[in-house]
Amino acid sequence: MCHAEVPEGQVTPNVDRQDITISIGENVDMPATLFSVDGGGPGIVLNTDIHGPSPFYICLASRLAVAGFSVLLPDFFFRQGPAAGPDLESAFARRKSLDEAQTVRDLDAATAWLKDKIGGDRVGSLGFCMGGTYSLDLASLRDDLVTVSYYGFPEPQTTLVMPPPRPLDLVDDLSGPVLAFWGEDDHGIGVEVPVRYATRAEKVNSEFSYEIVAGVGHAFLGHSQLDDPEDTGAKTWKRTIEHFQRHLV
């Protein structure tokens, strides 16, 4: 589930990486990595899933850097430290101690940091799974984002110990260009709730668009070959790049 490793055969480009810390409160610093090529370009914050900044996200951040963006990859699990192991059970165990409302605030601070560093009127927000939920939240809490969410939860799971705000509760304040993807066969999220969210989002935000991707389930980008133009996931990735290029560049 979700994304730990780079799909076999997919190349991670060699780009500039800078390990940094971001002040997000009094005596609180969040570690992050900034990816760029030749000084970078418009900023995008990459919000990860339950595995944190795994090789999969290093690959995506590097690819976005090659496309001309400066990409910030925060480690919002910094208060918890590393998971006990690389398996999904360990990742879920770590998540139980994550205050996800605080995580949204942390990522809000990281977004502000990147916007201040890069400049410009807008900054990108790209999230996957729980990170996709956070990106949807932030698109309702800020008015300066260009957002892409992959299989975020409009209604976060009821099993979460300390859940984030429900994007469905915030949708009436959704702003900026927002592109959202969900898998038709995602049995964890389903289709009904994303469609209900999207129906409300379209009424309040003319810049909202979405796709229920046929024939795929949750975390479909983790099984995609991004360099294959016929790959279903690669087609969504192409739309993602175009979305950021259209609204950030």
TAHU-V910846 format. One record per residue. SS is DSSP state (2 for helix, 1 for strand, 0 for the rest). NEAR is the number of other ideal C-beta (glycine too) atoms within 12 Angstrom. D_FIRST is the distance of its C-alpha to the first C-alpha in Angstrom with 1 decimal. Layout:
ss->SS near->NEAR d_first->D_FIRST
ss->SS near->NEAR d_first->D_FIRST
This chain:
ss->0 near->25 d_first->0.0
ss->0 near->33 d_first->3.8
ss->0 near->39 d_first->6.6
ss->0 near->29 d_first->8.5
ss->0 near->20 d_first->10.9
ss->0 near->26 d_first->13.2
ss->0 near->27 d_first->13.1
ss->0 near->11 d_first->16.0
ss->0 near->15 d_first->19.3
ss->0 near->28 d_first->18.5
ss->0 near->18 d_first->21.0
ss->0 near->26 d_first->20.8
ss->0 near->24 d_first->24.2
ss->0 near->14 d_first->26.6
ss->0 near->30 d_first->27.4
ss->1 near->20 d_first->29.1
ss->1 near->24 d_first->27.0
ss->1 near->21 d_first->28.6
ss->1 near->19 d_first->27.2
ss->1 near->23 d_first->28.6
ss->1 near->21 d_first->28.7
ss->1 near->32 d_first->29.0
ss->1 near->18 d_first->31.2
ss->1 near->28 d_first->29.6
ss->1 near->15 d_first->32.3
ss->0 near->7 d_first->35.2
ss->0 near->7 d_first->34.4
ss->1 near->17 d_first->30.6
ss->1 near->21 d_first->29.0
ss->1 near->33 d_first->25.5
ss->1 near->27 d_first->24.6
ss->1 near->40 d_first->23.4
ss->1 near->31 d_first->23.8
ss->1 near->36 d_first->25.8
ss->1 near->40 d_first->25.4
ss->1 near->32 d_first->28.4
ss->0 near->23 d_first->30.7
ss->0 near->12 d_first->34.5
ss->0 near->16 d_first->34.4
ss->0 near->30 d_first->31.6
ss->0 near->26 d_first->31.8
ss->0 near->34 d_first->30.5
ss->1 near->42 d_first->27.9
ss->1 near->49 d_first->24.2
ss->1 near->54 d_first->22.0
ss->1 near->51 d_first->18.4
ss->1 near->50 d_first->16.2
ss->0 near->44 d_first->12.9
ss->0 near->40 d_first->9.7
ss->0 near->43 d_first->9.2
ss->0 near->35 d_first->9.6
ss->0 near->41 d_first->12.9
ss->0 near->38 d_first->14.9
ss->0 near->33 d_first->13.1
ss->2 near->24 d_first->14.7
ss->2 near->35 d_first->12.6
ss->2 near->43 d_first->14.4
ss->2 near->33 d_first->17.6
ss->2 near->36 d_first->17.6
ss->2 near->44 d_first->17.3
ss->2 near->43 d_first->19.9
ss->2 near->31 d_first->22.1
ss->2 near->35 d_first->22.0
ss->2 near->41 d_first->22.9
ss->2 near->36 d_first->25.7
ss->2 near->27 d_first->27.0
ss->0 near->33 d_first->27.2
ss->0 near->25 d_first->29.5
ss->0 near->43 d_first->27.6
ss->1 near->42 d_first->27.5
ss->1 near->47 d_first->24.0
ss->1 near->48 d_first->23.3
ss->1 near->46 d_first->20.1
ss->1 near->43 d_first->20.5
ss->0 near->37 d_first->19.0
ss->0 near->44 d_first->18.9
ss->0 near->36 d_first->17.9
ss->0 near->25 d_first->21.4
ss->0 near->24 d_first->22.9
ss->0 near->24 d_first->20.5
ss->0 near->14 d_first->20.5
ss->0 near->19 d_first->18.0
ss->0 near->26 d_first->15.4
ss->0 near->16 d_first->17.0
ss->0 near->14 d_first->14.9
ss->0 near->17 d_first->12.1
ss->0 near->15 d_first->9.9
ss->2 near->22 d_first->7.3
ss->2 near->15 d_first->10.5
ss->2 near->21 d_first->12.5
ss->2 near->30 d_first->10.5
ss->2 near->24 d_first->10.8
ss->2 near->19 d_first->14.4
ss->2 near->28 d_first->15.2
ss->2 near->35 d_first->14.2
ss->0 near->22 d_first->16.7
ss->0 near->20 d_first->19.5
ss->0 near->32 d_first->18.6
ss->0 near->20 d_first->21.2
ss->2 near->33 d_first->19.3
ss->2 near->23 d_first->22.6
ss->2 near->26 d_first->23.9
ss->2 near->41 d_first->20.9
ss->2 near->39 d_first->21.9
ss->2 near->25 d_first->25.4
ss->2 near->36 d_first->24.4
ss->2 near->47 d_first->22.8
ss->2 near->36 d_first->25.9
ss->2 near->31 d_first->28.0
ss->2 near->46 d_first->26.1
ss->2 near->44 d_first->26.6
ss->2 near->26 d_first->30.2
ss->2 near->27 d_first->30.5
ss->2 near->38 d_first->29.3
ss->2 near->30 d_first->31.5
ss->2 near->17 d_first->34.4
ss->2 near->24 d_first->33.9
ss->2 near->28 d_first->33.4
ss->0 near->16 d_first->35.6
ss->0 near->23 d_first->35.6
ss->0 near->15 d_first->35.3
ss->0 near->31 d_first->31.6
ss->1 near->42 d_first->28.4
ss->1 near->48 d_first->25.0
ss->1 near->54 d_first->21.8
ss->1 near->51 d_first->18.5
ss->1 near->48 d_first->15.3
ss->1 near->48 d_first->11.6
ss->0 near->44 d_first->9.7
ss->2 near->45 d_first->11.8
ss->2 near->48 d_first->13.8
ss->2 near->48 d_first->14.4
ss->2 near->48 d_first->15.8
ss->2 near->49 d_first->18.0
ss->2 near->50 d_first->19.2
ss->2 near->57 d_first->20.4
ss->2 near->44 d_first->22.1
ss->2 near->45 d_first->23.8
ss->2 near->49 d_first->25.0
ss->2 near->38 d_first->26.9
ss->2 near->31 d_first->28.1
ss->0 near->33 d_first->29.4
ss->0 near->22 d_first->31.6
ss->0 near->29 d_first->31.2
ss->1 near->47 d_first->27.6
ss->1 near->41 d_first->26.4
ss->1 near->50 d_first->22.8
ss->1 near->49 d_first->19.8
ss->1 near->50 d_first->16.8
ss->1 near->50 d_first->13.6
ss->0 near->46 d_first->12.0
ss->0 near->52 d_first->13.6
ss->0 near->41 d_first->14.6
ss->0 near->40 d_first->18.4
ss->0 near->26 d_first->18.4
ss->0 near->34 d_first->16.1
ss->0 near->25 d_first->15.0
ss->0 near->9 d_first->18.1
ss->0 near->12 d_first->16.6
ss->0 near->24 d_first->16.5
ss->0 near->18 d_first->19.3
ss->0 near->20 d_first->20.5
ss->0 near->27 d_first->19.1
ss->0 near->42 d_first->19.9
ss->0 near->31 d_first->22.5
ss->0 near->27 d_first->21.5
ss->2 near->42 d_first->21.7
ss->2 near->30 d_first->23.4
ss->2 near->21 d_first->26.1
ss->2 near->31 d_first->26.7
ss->2 near->34 d_first->26.6
ss->2 near->16 d_first->30.4
ss->2 near->24 d_first->30.5
ss->0 near->38 d_first->28.1
ss->0 near->27 d_first->29.8
ss->0 near->35 d_first->29.7
ss->0 near->33 d_first->28.0
ss->1 near->43 d_first->24.5
ss->1 near->40 d_first->22.2
ss->1 near->45 d_first->19.1
ss->1 near->44 d_first->16.6
ss->1 near->42 d_first->14.6
ss->1 near->35 d_first->13.4
ss->0 near->23 d_first->15.9
ss->0 near->20 d_first->13.6
ss->0 near->31 d_first->11.1
ss->0 near->16 d_first->11.9
ss->0 near->25 d_first->10.5
ss->0 near->37 d_first->12.9
ss->0 near->23 d_first->15.2
ss->0 near->26 d_first->17.9
ss->2 near->18 d_first->20.9
ss->2 near->28 d_first->20.0
ss->2 near->37 d_first->19.1
ss->2 near->21 d_first->22.4
ss->2 near->22 d_first->24.3
ss->2 near->41 d_first->23.2
ss->2 near->32 d_first->24.0
ss->2 near->18 d_first->27.3
ss->2 near->25 d_first->28.4
ss->2 near->36 d_first->27.3
ss->2 near->19 d_first->29.3
ss->2 near->14 d_first->32.4
ss->2 near->21 d_first->32.4
ss->0 near->30 d_first->31.1
ss->0 near->13 d_first->32.5
ss->0 near->24 d_first->30.2
ss->1 near->32 d_first->27.0
ss->1 near->27 d_first->25.3
ss->1 near->36 d_first->22.1
ss->1 near->29 d_first->20.6
ss->1 near->27 d_first->18.7
ss->1 near->31 d_first->17.4
ss->0 near->18 d_first->18.5
ss->0 near->15 d_first->16.7
ss->0 near->29 d_first->13.1
ss->0 near->27 d_first->10.1
ss->0 near->33 d_first->7.5
ss->0 near->38 d_first->6.6
ss->2 near->37 d_first->9.5
ss->2 near->45 d_first->11.1
ss->2 near->35 d_first->8.9
ss->2 near->27 d_first->10.5
ss->0 near->34 d_first->13.8
ss->0 near->23 d_first->17.0
ss->0 near->35 d_first->18.5
ss->0 near->20 d_first->22.0
ss->0 near->17 d_first->22.2
ss->0 near->13 d_first->24.0
ss->0 near->12 d_first->23.2
ss->0 near->23 d_first->19.4
ss->2 near->27 d_first->18.1
ss->2 near->36 d_first->15.7
ss->2 near->25 d_first->18.6
ss->2 near->25 d_first->20.8
ss->2 near->34 d_first->18.9
ss->2 near->36 d_first->18.9
ss->2 near->26 d_first->22.6
ss->2 near->25 d_first->23.1
ss->2 near->44 d_first->21.4
ss->2 near->30 d_first->23.9
ss->2 near->20 d_first->26.7
ss->2 near->37 d_first->26.0
ss->2 near->37 d_first->26.3
ss->2 near->22 d_first->29.3
ss->2 near->19 d_first->31.1
ss->2 near->29 d_first->30.8
ss->2 near->39 d_first->30.8
ss->0 near->20 d_first->33.0
